[in-house]
Amino acid sequence: MKQDNKTKKNTTSKSANKDKTKGNSLFNIKFLFLIILLFTGIALTVSLVSYLFTGIEDQSSLGAMSDRTATVANQTGKVGAYFGHTLIFSGFGVAAFFLCKILIQTATYGLFGISATRVKNVIFWDLCAMIIVSISLGFFASSNLILGGAVGFEINQYLVDYLGTIGTILLILFFAIAFVIFRFKPSPEKIKNTLDSVKDSVNNTLEKSKQEIADLKTETKKVTVDTPKQETISQQENLEELILNNLIDDETLTDKTTQQSTTEQPESEKSETTTFTMNPKTVKPTIEHSSELPINKKKEEDKSFESMILDTPNDDNFVIEAAEDEEVVEENLAAKLVQDFGEFDPTLELSKYQFPSIDLLKDYGTSSITIDQEELEINKNNIVETLKNYKIDIAQIKATVGPTVTLYEIVPEAGVRISKIKNLEDDIALSLAALGIRIIAPIPGRGTIGIEVPNTKPSIVSMKSVISSPKFQNAEMELPIALGKTISNETFVVDLAKMPHMLMAGATGQGKSVGLNAVLTSLLYKKHPAEVKFVLVDPKKVELTLFNKIERHYLAKLPDAEDAIITDNTKVINTLNSLCIEMDNRYSLLKDAMVRNIKEYNEKFKQRKLNPEQGHRFLPYIVLVVDEFADLIMTAGKEVETPIARLAQLARAIGIHLIIATQRPSVNVITGIIKANFPARVAFRVTSKIDSRTILDGQGADQLIGRGDMLYTQGNDLVRVQCAFVDTPEVERLTEFIGAQKAYPEAYLLPEYVGEETSTAIDVDISERDSLFRQAAEVIVTAQQGSASLLQRKLKLGYNRAGRLIDQLEAAGIVGPFEGSKARVVLIPDLIALEQFFQEEEQNM
Ligand SMILES: Nc1ncnc2c1ncn2[C@@H]1O[C@H](COP(=O)(O)OP(=O)(O)OP(=O)(O)O)[C@@H](O)[C@H]1O
């Protein structure tokens, strides 16, 4: 083993060495090539320069190149004479020097590691310049073939034949200007700057000469009054020294020099007054103009710095590696993909999918509300009179007729206490002889008190009327749900994505199942199968079965599940945990994509900014619908509550939304943790005030009149809504219509989840039995019911331990095998038989 490692190490080090040598030899070849290029460039320059002087002389010898005795005057011999002739005379004229430039510059750039892009640029522009110069000289100096060369001359002839002289001049000028524009990219500022600098230098020269004259005049003065000038000069010399030693900066220097010049000024003025004159040309100034000093010195400084940098490569130990230029992505890849293929369309696989038509829903013929004037009048009078009996005067009363209830809004006279009216709820109900009266005191934001009185003839709010309403059709929501109509007969549309989870409660027969169907129907009318998937849990087995037909369009399931609709409570746990895995997966996808929610993610995916090869995919919304949640909690307890709470807490951003319905809104079903995470609540009629408080955190649900009459809250206000009615035949027609269309090959598959109970071995060793095994057996045999939840309750165990015990009991032969949602059969009839069983077991051991 060790030897293996050793040989491995050896081979790796050998291969590393090999790589190194390979790299070195490659470097050497490149270096050699560049040196050859440099020398060729120099040789060519010499030969071309020499050709300019000796070309005519050598012309006769060109024919006898093979003759060794023939001599040429070119400094680089016959080869040089040949290249000079070919490139200058028969080629591009003096513009052939650009070739020398290209060779030398390429070589030096290569040696100094300057990027290949710059080298390419140089070659390109120099070749362009060579052709333009050759043609220009060929035209303007056509008499001298050496200037333009044969190429320039011939092209000119050709152009003149076709374009005439003026045309050729214009064309040449055009190319020359185009070259200058593209090569040097002159901008107005650049031109202005150049002009300014030219102006400055002219001015400087003028100043300089003026100053020189002035100096000379001072010099003249110096002949008579010598000492002060001496001082100035020595001062200036000192300054020079200072600059050289980098002790003062330019500014101080300029200040000082200006100071000097100002101090000098009167002297020069004085000098003007002297009569002594001198020819300035004959006298050379002893010192240059001081203002030039800093510039020169600065240059020198820069130079020394430059030479410092350039000197460093001479140091053999100091290797400079030229960093490679980063690759430039020419264009945005995502934008190109979108341009080529268009935005990603998630509906493409089922592009022919047709949304169901509204005609599939039934019209109950009562879309408009019938107003019974007489009834309104009687109710109004009763309310006013009852209140008067209690000495409450009303300033104003107004009625709004809704589908099931009429809202009487009253404005009491000043000084009436609201709580007084609120306490009269039962008395008003008595006087109106009606059930389900609800007093809202005050109506939030309206400044009135509301009394809701049920209509004697309530009208049905059909699903058709809410689906066809513009409010739903035009709703720009992620998951719009048309729940029904409010008291003012307005369609009530909410966004499930914003809720983000919904809790639905109501006593049996009050309209929960219809409510769930209304939710699902709304989504089916608005969302394509690619955009939303349902996970349906229906312990009653009959409520949601109709949706089986759309399994391959809209439903999601576990990979090993037979039916997409989950009717077995034990399978719910796996599904919930699988949803938790899906949630985690989606979160990591969102993190990779650097977005905060599913909407942004899908938007980015559609714009092809996310690579499917890295696991990215279009994410459909997932709506988990659980009917009879109470049943689930009773049988599975914490096993269900924990994943539900986790999903409720975290799943909002990644598009998993929960709708949970329960008949029993008691506190052990809707626990604190669940309540805290379900801000949107729908309450159908419940039987007690306590239930109402559990679901709504206040009373009201107990005063509803049933049959789809509901209260909706999303945190603060309570809205009374008449739930839209959708009957079973309508849902059947709808699902049949969708089910008959082309579908995906299978239902949307959720990630696999391996539950703990599935991994438990059946043949459990007797010695490994749980310490509570005997007690558990007694409980099961006494109750004659082999269920884990019974053990949980009786022995106060967790689900996992209870499940393990059941498995051990099965292995021992006390209970029968697992039979879906049914409790297992108990194979031992009573406790006496159980005692015998244990005794026999002991004997056999
Ligand atoms: N929105 C509604 N408009 C008119 N009638 C309704 C409405 N909702 C429900 N009903 C009536 O109430 C009956 C019972 O409704 P539903 O089956 O939805 O009750 P439920 O709360 O699901 O009962 P359970 O919990 O026992 O299943 C329906 O058959 C229907 O006649």
The ligand as an SDF file (V2000), in Angstrom:
LIG
                    3D

 31 33  0  0  0  0  0  0  0  0999 V2000
  -72.2320   28.4580   -0.8850 N   0  0  0  0  0  0  0  0  0  0  0  0
  -73.3320   27.7590   -0.7600 C   0  0  0  0  0  0  0  0  0  0  0  0
  -74.4650   28.2040   -1.2660 N   0  0  0  0  0  0  0  0  0  0  0  0
  -75.5710   27.4870   -1.1300 C   0  0  0  0  0  0  0  0  0  0  0  0
  -75.6500   26.3200   -0.5160 N   0  0  0  0  0  0  0  0  0  0  0  0
  -74.5590   25.8320    0.0240 C   0  0  0  0  0  0  0  0  0  0  0  0
  -73.3250   26.5150   -0.0760 C   0  0  0  0  0  0  0  0  0  0  0  0
  -72.3920   25.7790    0.5430 N   0  0  0  0  0  0  0  0  0  0  0  0
  -73.0010   24.6780    0.9940 C   0  0  0  0  0  0  0  0  0  0  0  0
  -74.2720   24.6950    0.6990 N   0  0  0  0  0  0  0  0  0  0  0  0
  -75.2330   23.6770    1.0420 C   0  0  0  0  0  0  0  0  0  0  0  0
  -74.7660   23.0020    2.1900 O   0  0  0  0  0  0  0  0  0  0  0  0
  -74.6090   21.6170    1.9240 C   0  0  0  0  0  0  0  0  0  0  0  0
  -73.4250   21.0830    2.6890 C   0  0  0  0  0  0  0  0  0  0  0  0
  -72.2850   21.6950    2.2240 O   0  0  0  0  0  0  0  0  0  0  0  0
  -70.8810   20.9720    2.3460 P   0  0  0  0  0  0  0  0  0  0  0  0
  -70.9720   19.6100    1.8440 O   0  0  0  0  0  0  0  0  0  0  0  0
  -69.9050   21.8800    1.7220 O   0  0  0  0  0  0  0  0  0  0  0  0
  -70.7030   20.9680    3.8950 O   0  0  0  0  0  0  0  0  0  0  0  0
  -69.4210   20.5670    4.7100 P   0  0  0  0  0  0  0  0  0  0  0  0
  -69.1310   21.6840    5.6130 O   0  0  0  0  0  0  0  0  0  0  0  0
  -68.3620   20.1390    3.8090 O   0  0  0  0  0  0  0  0  0  0  0  0
  -69.9080   19.3520    5.5430 O   0  0  0  0  0  0  0  0  0  0  0  0
  -69.0480   18.1630    6.0190 P   0  0  0  0  0  0  0  0  0  0  0  0
  -68.0180   18.7280    6.9020 O   0  0  0  0  0  0  0  0  0  0  0  0
  -69.9850   17.2470    6.7200 O   0  0  0  0  0  0  0  0  0  0  0  0
  -68.4710   17.5510    4.7870 O   0  0  0  0  0  0  0  0  0  0  0  0
  -74.4670   21.5230    0.4200 C   0  0  0  0  0  0  0  0  0  0  0  0
  -74.9360   20.3030   -0.0670 O   0  0  0  0  0  0  0  0  0  0  0  0
  -75.3090   22.6600   -0.0920 C   0  0  0  0  0  0  0  0  0  0  0  0
  -76.6410   22.2840   -0.2520 O   0  0  0  0  0  0  0  0  0  0  0  0
  1  2  1  0
  2  3  1  0
  2  7  2  0
  3  4  2  0
  4  5  1  0
  5  6  2  0
  6  7  1  0
  6 10  1  0
  7  8  1  0
  8  9  2  0
  9 10  1  0
 10 11  1  0
 11 12  1  0
 11 30  1  0
 12 13  1  0
 13 14  1  0
 13 28  1  0
 14 15  1  0
 15 16  1  0
 16 17  2  0
 16 18  1  0
 16 19  1  0
 19 20  1  0
 20 21  2  0
 20 22  1  0
 20 23  1  0
 23 24  1  0
 24 25  2  0
 24 26  1  0
 24 27  1  0
 28 29  1  0
 28 30  1  0
 30 31  1  0
M  END
$$$$
